[in-house]
Amino acid sequence: MLHPVDGLESNLGEWHMVIEMQGKVIAEKKFKVTARDEGQFWKNRGF
């Protein structure tokens, strides 16, 4: 969901996703959402 003022930038960064079934965690994943432009792609990889 996009923030009404900050837009896409509010969704960038580290996210944590958990899937539970009957109160027990069955899957867990951390991931990083980055911008789609090529400059940001390489910047996040240290170049």
C-alpha positions in Angstrom: 0.0 0.0 0.0 1.4 3.4 -1.0 1.7 6.2 1.6 -0.4 9.1 0.4 2.4 11.6 0.9 5.7 9.6 0.6 4.4 7.2 -2.1 6.7 4.4 -3.2 9.6 5.5 -1.0 7.6 4.6 2.1 7.7 0.9 1.0 11.4 0.7 0.3 13.7 -0.9 2.8 13.8 -4.1 4.9 10.5 -6.1 5.3 9.7 -9.1 7.4 7.0 -11.6 6.4 5.6 -14.3 8.6 3.0 -17.0 7.7 1.2 -18.7 10.5 -1.2 -21.6 10.6 -3.2 -22.4 13.7 -1.0 -20.1 15.8 2.3 -21.6 14.7 4.8 -20.0 12.4 5.2 -22.2 9.2 7.3 -19.7 7.1 9.4 -16.6 7.8 11.4 -14.5 5.4 13.2 -11.1 5.6 13.7 -9.3 2.3 14.7 -5.8 1.1 12.6 -3.8 -1.3 14.6 -1.5 -3.6 13.9 1.0 -6.3 13.7 -0.3 -9.8 16.1 2.1 -11.5 19.5 0.7 -12.5 21.5 3.2 -10.4 19.7 2.1 -7.2 20.3 -1.5 -8.1 24.1 -1.1 -8.3 24.2 1.2 -5.3 22.6 -1.4 -3.0 25.3 -3.9 -4.2 28.1 -1.6 -3.2 29.1 -0.1 -6.6 
